[in-house]
Amino acid sequence: RRITIIVFLILLFSGCDRKQDKLAYASLQQWDALLERHPGMVLDNLQAIEPEKLSQGNKAYLNLLKTIASDKTYTEFSSDSLITETEHYYGRNHLFIVA
């Protein structure tokens, strides 16, 4: 009986995490759609997102959007760590970015 309760709780919490991931991904997609026309606004809103609360995939997507928005707003890059971290994620997962 205890094992059943523990399994149920694990499934419940993992289901909540997936729902949060889907909601975060949907938000990132909305910012992505606005990126071309309003890069400054998008960059401001992306800066407000806490990356530690995102899944690894959503964090990479966030970093990609931040990089593109920064480039479009002529922000000077003091470090390439954001780009490097994003490239590592997409490279490890065999996903290709088409520019």
VMD Tcl script that builds the backbone (N, CA, C; Angstrom):
set m [mol new atoms 297]
animate dup $m
set s [atomselect $m all]
$s set {name element resname resid chain x y z} {
  {N N ARG 1 A 0.823 -1.192 0.000}
  {CA C ARG 1 A 0.000 0.000 0.000}
  {C C ARG 1 A 0.871 1.262 0.000}
  {N N ARG 2 A 1.930 1.281 0.789}
  {CA C ARG 2 A 2.837 2.437 0.817}
  {C C ARG 2 A 3.507 2.651 -0.531}
  {N N ILE 3 A 3.894 1.554 -1.143}
  {CA C ILE 3 A 4.550 1.649 -2.458}
  {C C ILE 3 A 3.597 2.264 -3.471}
  {N N THR 4 A 2.329 1.896 -3.431}
  {CA C THR 4 A 1.334 2.451 -4.345}
  {C C THR 4 A 1.203 3.957 -4.138}
  {N N ILE 5 A 1.185 4.390 -2.911}
  {CA C ILE 5 A 1.080 5.823 -2.606}
  {C C ILE 5 A 2.324 6.557 -3.086}
  {N N ILE 6 A 3.484 5.982 -2.850}
  {CA C ILE 6 A 4.734 6.617 -3.283}
  {C C ILE 6 A 4.778 6.728 -4.807}
  {N N VAL 7 A 4.409 5.653 -5.503}
  {CA C VAL 7 A 4.384 5.678 -6.970}
  {C C VAL 7 A 3.398 6.728 -7.467}
  {N N PHE 8 A 2.243 6.793 -6.842}
  {CA C PHE 8 A 1.240 7.784 -7.233}
  {C C PHE 8 A 1.780 9.204 -7.065}
  {N N LEU 9 A 2.434 9.482 -5.948}
  {CA C LEU 9 A 2.988 10.821 -5.705}
  {C C LEU 9 A 4.087 11.159 -6.708}
  {N N ILE 10 A 4.921 10.195 -7.017}
  {CA C ILE 10 A 5.982 10.431 -8.006}
  {C C ILE 10 A 5.371 10.765 -9.356}
  {N N LEU 11 A 4.376 9.993 -9.775}
  {CA C LEU 11 A 3.713 10.262 -11.050}
  {C C LEU 11 A 2.999 11.613 -11.048}
  {N N LEU 12 A 2.398 11.949 -9.932}
  {CA C LEU 12 A 1.705 13.231 -9.819}
  {C C LEU 12 A 2.677 14.390 -9.982}
  {N N PHE 13 A 3.799 14.322 -9.258}
  {CA C PHE 13 A 4.768 15.415 -9.340}
  {C C PHE 13 A 5.470 15.466 -10.691}
  {N N SER 14 A 5.747 14.328 -11.291}
  {CA C SER 14 A 6.387 14.352 -12.608}
  {C C SER 14 A 5.420 14.883 -13.649}
  {N N GLY 15 A 4.121 14.600 -13.474}
  {CA C GLY 15 A 3.110 15.146 -14.379}
  {C C GLY 15 A 3.020 16.658 -14.272}
  {N N CYS 16 A 3.157 17.177 -13.059}
  {CA C CYS 16 A 3.143 18.625 -12.852}
  {C C CYS 16 A 4.356 19.269 -13.515}
  {N N ASP 17 A 5.511 18.620 -13.409}
  {CA C ASP 17 A 6.719 19.146 -14.041}
  {C C ASP 17 A 6.553 19.223 -15.551}
  {N N ARG 18 A 5.969 18.175 -16.149}
  {CA C ARG 18 A 5.761 18.180 -17.599}
  {C C ARG 18 A 4.781 19.278 -18.000}
  {N N LYS 19 A 3.763 19.494 -17.195}
  {CA C LYS 19 A 2.792 20.554 -17.500}
  {C C LYS 19 A 3.489 21.915 -17.439}
  {N N GLN 20 A 4.318 22.121 -16.416}
  {CA C GLN 20 A 5.070 23.369 -16.290}
  {C C GLN 20 A 6.015 23.547 -17.485}
  {N N ASP 21 A 6.657 22.457 -17.909}
  {CA C ASP 21 A 7.553 22.517 -19.068}
  {C C ASP 21 A 6.792 22.929 -20.322}
  {N N LYS 22 A 5.603 22.362 -20.495}
  {CA C LYS 22 A 4.798 22.695 -21.670}
  {C C LYS 22 A 4.368 24.161 -21.635}
  {N N LEU 23 A 3.982 24.647 -20.454}
  {CA C LEU 23 A 3.582 26.054 -20.334}
  {C C LEU 23 A 4.766 26.987 -20.592}
  {N N ALA 24 A 5.923 26.627 -20.052}
  {CA C ALA 24 A 7.121 27.442 -20.281}
  {C C ALA 24 A 7.483 27.443 -21.755}
  {N N TYR 25 A 7.399 26.284 -22.394}
  {CA C TYR 25 A 7.717 26.184 -23.819}
  {C C TYR 25 A 6.754 27.026 -24.651}
  {N N ALA 26 A 5.477 27.001 -24.307}
  {CA C ALA 26 A 4.481 27.806 -25.021}
  {C C ALA 26 A 4.788 29.297 -24.877}
  {N N SER 27 A 5.202 29.726 -23.689}
  {CA C SER 27 A 5.574 31.132 -23.480}
  {C C SER 27 A 6.791 31.502 -24.322}
  {N N LEU 28 A 7.775 30.622 -24.340}
  {CA C LEU 28 A 8.975 30.891 -25.138}
  {C C LEU 28 A 8.639 30.973 -26.621}
  {N N GLN 29 A 7.726 30.143 -27.077}
  {CA C GLN 29 A 7.301 30.199 -28.474}
  {C C GLN 29 A 6.625 31.538 -28.793}
  {N N GLN 30 A 5.846 32.044 -27.839}
  {CA C GLN 30 A 5.197 33.341 -28.050}
  {C C GLN 30 A 6.236 34.446 -28.167}
  {N N TRP 31 A 7.258 34.414 -27.308}
  {CA C TRP 31 A 8.311 35.419 -27.394}
  {C C TRP 31 A 9.076 35.259 -28.700}
  {N N ASP 32 A 9.271 34.029 -29.127}
  {CA C ASP 32 A 9.960 33.751 -30.386}
  {C C ASP 32 A 9.206 34.381 -31.562}
  {N N ALA 33 A 7.884 34.277 -31.544}
  {CA C ALA 33 A 7.060 34.837 -32.612}
  {C C ALA 33 A 7.145 36.367 -32.665}
  {N N LEU 34 A 7.387 36.995 -31.525}
  {CA C LEU 34 A 7.478 38.458 -31.466}
  {C C LEU 34 A 8.891 38.988 -31.676}
  {N N LEU 35 A 9.847 38.092 -31.701}
  {CA C LEU 35 A 11.262 38.473 -31.711}
  {C C LEU 35 A 11.641 39.346 -32.897}
  {N N GLU 36 A 11.150 39.040 -34.050}
  {CA C GLU 36 A 11.534 39.773 -35.260}
  {C C GLU 36 A 11.063 41.231 -35.218}
  {N N ARG 37 A 9.861 41.456 -34.720}
  {CA C ARG 37 A 9.285 42.802 -34.737}
  {C C ARG 37 A 9.591 43.620 -33.493}
  {N N HIS 38 A 9.770 42.957 -32.340}
  {CA C HIS 38 A 9.957 43.662 -31.069}
  {C C HIS 38 A 11.095 43.053 -30.250}
  {N N PRO 39 A 12.309 43.051 -30.775}
  {CA C PRO 39 A 13.404 42.380 -30.056}
  {C C PRO 39 A 13.720 42.995 -28.695}
  {N N GLY 40 A 13.588 44.293 -28.541}
  {CA C GLY 40 A 13.867 44.940 -27.260}
  {C C GLY 40 A 12.889 44.524 -26.182}
  {N N MET 41 A 11.614 44.509 -26.533}
  {CA C MET 41 A 10.580 44.093 -25.593}
  {C C MET 41 A 10.773 42.619 -25.216}
  {N N VAL 42 A 11.061 41.805 -26.210}
  {CA C VAL 42 A 11.269 40.378 -25.963}
  {C C VAL 42 A 12.464 40.170 -25.041}
  {N N LEU 43 A 13.563 40.865 -25.308}
  {CA C LEU 43 A 14.759 40.723 -24.480}
  {C C LEU 43 A 14.462 41.108 -23.033}
  {N N ASP 44 A 13.748 42.208 -22.833}
  {CA C ASP 44 A 13.381 42.622 -21.470}
  {C C ASP 44 A 12.588 41.534 -20.752}
  {N N ASN 45 A 11.635 40.938 -21.450}
  {CA C ASN 45 A 10.804 39.901 -20.839}
  {C C ASN 45 A 11.576 38.606 -20.614}
  {N N LEU 46 A 12.481 38.277 -21.513}
  {CA C LEU 46 A 13.290 37.068 -21.331}
  {C C LEU 46 A 14.223 37.212 -20.134}
  {N N GLN 47 A 14.705 38.433 -19.891}
  {CA C GLN 47 A 15.603 38.671 -18.758}
  {C C GLN 47 A 14.886 38.415 -17.427}
  {N N ALA 48 A 13.559 38.537 -17.426}
  {CA C ALA 48 A 12.792 38.362 -16.193}
  {C C ALA 48 A 12.523 36.887 -15.868}
  {N N ILE 49 A 12.780 35.994 -16.814}
  {CA C ILE 49 A 12.535 34.566 -16.593}
  {C C ILE 49 A 13.679 33.978 -15.781}
  {N N GLU 50 A 13.348 33.173 -14.792}
  {CA C GLU 50 A 14.351 32.529 -13.957}
  {C C GLU 50 A 14.752 31.196 -14.595}
  {N N PRO 51 A 15.940 31.125 -15.208}
  {CA C PRO 51 A 16.333 29.916 -15.934}
  {C C PRO 51 A 16.450 28.672 -15.068}
  {N N GLU 52 A 16.737 28.837 -13.778}
  {CA C GLU 52 A 16.875 27.665 -12.905}
  {C C GLU 52 A 15.555 26.925 -12.709}
  {N N LYS 53 A 14.449 27.558 -13.054}
  {CA C LYS 53 A 13.144 26.909 -12.925}
  {C C LYS 53 A 12.735 26.176 -14.201}
  {N N LEU 54 A 13.566 26.250 -15.238}
  {CA C LEU 54 A 13.239 25.649 -16.523}
  {C C LEU 54 A 13.909 24.295 -16.694}
  {N N SER 55 A 13.317 23.475 -17.549}
  {CA C SER 55 A 13.957 22.218 -17.922}
  {C C SER 55 A 15.199 22.557 -18.753}
  {N N GLN 56 A 16.029 21.570 -18.975}
  {CA C GLN 56 A 17.257 21.801 -19.731}
  {C C GLN 56 A 16.948 22.276 -21.153}
  {N N GLY 57 A 15.945 21.671 -21.779}
  {CA C GLY 57 A 15.569 22.067 -23.137}
  {C C GLY 57 A 15.025 23.478 -23.204}
  {N N ASN 58 A 14.157 23.830 -22.260}
  {CA C ASN 58 A 13.598 25.182 -22.232}
  {C C ASN 58 A 14.661 26.219 -21.889}
  {N N LYS 59 A 15.614 25.847 -21.049}
  {CA C LYS 59 A 16.703 26.764 -20.722}
  {C C LYS 59 A 17.545 27.038 -21.971}
  {N N ALA 60 A 17.801 26.006 -22.764}
  {CA C ALA 60 A 18.554 26.195 -24.011}
  {C C ALA 60 A 17.767 27.080 -24.977}
  {N N TYR 61 A 16.457 26.873 -25.060}
  {CA C TYR 61 A 15.603 27.700 -25.917}
  {C C TYR 61 A 15.630 29.148 -25.439}
  {N N LEU 62 A 15.525 29.353 -24.134}
  {CA C LEU 62 A 15.608 30.693 -23.558}
  {C C LEU 62 A 16.936 31.352 -23.928}
  {N N ASN 63 A 18.032 30.622 -23.766}
  {CA C ASN 63 A 19.352 31.170 -24.088}
  {C C ASN 63 A 19.463 31.520 -25.566}
  {N N LEU 64 A 18.891 30.677 -26.416}
  {CA C LEU 64 A 18.907 30.949 -27.853}
  {C C LEU 64 A 18.142 32.233 -28.154}
  {N N LEU 65 A 16.963 32.373 -27.573}
  {CA C LEU 65 A 16.168 33.582 -27.794}
  {C C LEU 65 A 16.864 34.826 -27.250}
  {N N LYS 66 A 17.498 34.697 -26.083}
  {CA C LYS 66 A 18.245 35.833 -25.522}
  {C C LYS 66 A 19.386 36.240 -26.444}
  {N N THR 67 A 20.072 35.265 -26.999}
  {CA C THR 67 A 21.189 35.550 -27.896}
  {C C THR 67 A 20.707 36.282 -29.145}
  {N N ILE 68 A 19.625 35.795 -29.733}
  {CA C ILE 68 A 19.082 36.422 -30.945}
  {C C ILE 68 A 18.577 37.830 -30.627}
  {N N ALA 69 A 17.833 37.978 -29.532}
  {CA C ALA 69 A 17.295 39.289 -29.152}
  {C C ALA 69 A 18.429 40.266 -28.851}
  {N N SER 70 A 19.462 39.804 -28.195}
  {CA C SER 70 A 20.616 40.671 -27.896}
  {C C SER 70 A 21.292 41.126 -29.177}
  {N N ASP 71 A 21.434 40.216 -30.118}
  {CA C ASP 71 A 22.050 40.556 -31.400}
  {C C ASP 71 A 21.193 41.580 -32.148}
  {N N LYS 72 A 19.887 41.375 -32.148}
  {CA C LYS 72 A 18.989 42.287 -32.870}
  {C C LYS 72 A 18.900 43.670 -32.227}
  {N N THR 73 A 19.212 43.770 -30.944}
  {CA C THR 73 A 19.181 45.068 -30.263}
  {C C THR 73 A 20.590 45.656 -30.145}
  {N N TYR 74 A 21.536 45.051 -30.844}
  {CA C TYR 74 A 22.929 45.529 -30.881}
  {C C TYR 74 A 23.571 45.580 -29.499}
  {N N THR 75 A 23.182 44.633 -28.661}
  {CA C THR 75 A 23.783 44.520 -27.334}
  {C C THR 75 A 25.181 43.950 -27.486}
  {N N GLU 76 A 26.133 44.531 -26.804}
  {CA C GLU 76 A 27.503 44.036 -26.874}
  {C C GLU 76 A 27.621 42.782 -26.025}
  {N N PHE 77 A 28.215 41.749 -26.593}
  {CA C PHE 77 A 28.411 40.489 -25.875}
  {C C PHE 77 A 29.737 40.564 -25.135}
  {N N SER 78 A 29.666 40.507 -23.808}
  {CA C SER 78 A 30.889 40.534 -23.012}
  {C C SER 78 A 31.443 39.125 -22.828}
  {N N SER 79 A 30.603 38.122 -23.091}
  {CA C SER 79 A 31.009 36.731 -22.929}
  {C C SER 79 A 30.212 35.889 -23.917}
  {N N ASP 80 A 30.809 34.812 -24.370}
  {CA C ASP 80 A 30.083 33.931 -25.273}
  {C C ASP 80 A 29.546 32.699 -24.556}
  {N N SER 81 A 29.483 32.746 -23.226}
  {CA C SER 81 A 29.045 31.576 -22.460}
  {C C SER 81 A 27.591 31.208 -22.758}
  {N N LEU 82 A 26.732 32.195 -22.973}
  {CA C LEU 82 A 25.331 31.935 -23.285}
  {C C LEU 82 A 25.227 31.167 -24.601}
  {N N ILE 83 A 25.977 31.611 -25.597}
  {CA C ILE 83 A 25.971 30.952 -26.899}
  {C C ILE 83 A 26.573 29.558 -26.783}
  {N N THR 84 A 27.671 29.436 -26.070}
  {CA C THR 84 A 28.347 28.153 -25.912}
  {C C THR 84 A 27.460 27.138 -25.211}
  {N N GLU 85 A 26.799 27.559 -24.134}
  {CA C GLU 85 A 25.910 26.660 -23.387}
  {C C GLU 85 A 24.762 26.176 -24.270}
  {N N THR 86 A 24.205 27.080 -25.053}
  {CA C THR 86 A 23.110 26.729 -25.952}
  {C C THR 86 A 23.585 25.759 -27.029}
  {N N GLU 87 A 24.728 26.043 -27.606}
  {CA C GLU 87 A 25.281 25.180 -28.663}
  {C C GLU 87 A 25.565 23.786 -28.126}
  {N N HIS 88 A 26.067 23.694 -26.914}
  {CA C HIS 88 A 26.355 22.388 -26.311}
  {C C HIS 88 A 25.070 21.573 -26.149}
  {N N TYR 89 A 24.001 22.219 -25.694}
  {CA C TYR 89 A 22.743 21.499 -25.507}
  {C C TYR 89 A 22.234 20.967 -26.841}
  {N N TYR 90 A 22.155 21.837 -27.842}
  {CA C TYR 90 A 21.619 21.404 -29.123}
  {C C TYR 90 A 22.543 20.407 -29.809}
  {N N GLY 91 A 23.847 20.548 -29.625}
  {CA C GLY 91 A 24.792 19.589 -30.186}
  {C C GLY 91 A 24.661 18.217 -29.549}
  {N N ARG 92 A 24.507 18.161 -28.234}
  {CA C ARG 92 A 24.361 16.888 -27.516}
  {C C ARG 92 A 23.071 16.178 -27.894}
  {N N ASN 93 A 22.037 16.938 -28.161}
  {CA C ASN 93 A 20.739 16.353 -28.456}
  {C C ASN 93 A 20.474 16.239 -29.954}
  {N N HIS 94 A 21.495 16.474 -30.755}
  {CA C HIS 94 A 21.425 16.319 -32.210}
  {C C HIS 94 A 20.285 17.128 -32.829}
  {N N LEU 95 A 20.089 18.288 -32.290}
  {CA C LEU 95 A 19.089 19.199 -32.847}
  {C C LEU 95 A 19.839 20.268 -33.626}
  {N N PHE 96 A 19.300 20.653 -34.719}
  {CA C PHE 96 A 19.977 21.639 -35.563}
  {C C PHE 96 A 19.204 22.935 -35.557}
  {N N ILE 97 A 19.948 23.995 -35.523}
  {CA C ILE 97 A 19.364 25.337 -35.542}
  {C C ILE 97 A 19.552 25.883 -36.944}
  {N N VAL 98 A 18.463 26.284 -37.546}
  {CA C VAL 98 A 18.521 26.852 -38.889}
  {C C VAL 98 A 18.388 28.353 -38.758}
  {N N ALA 99 A 19.368 29.073 -39.234}
  {CA C ALA 99 A 19.329 30.534 -39.132}
  {C C ALA 99 A 18.669 31.141 -40.332}
}
mol reanalyze $m
mol bondsrecalc $m
mol representation Tube
mol addrep $m
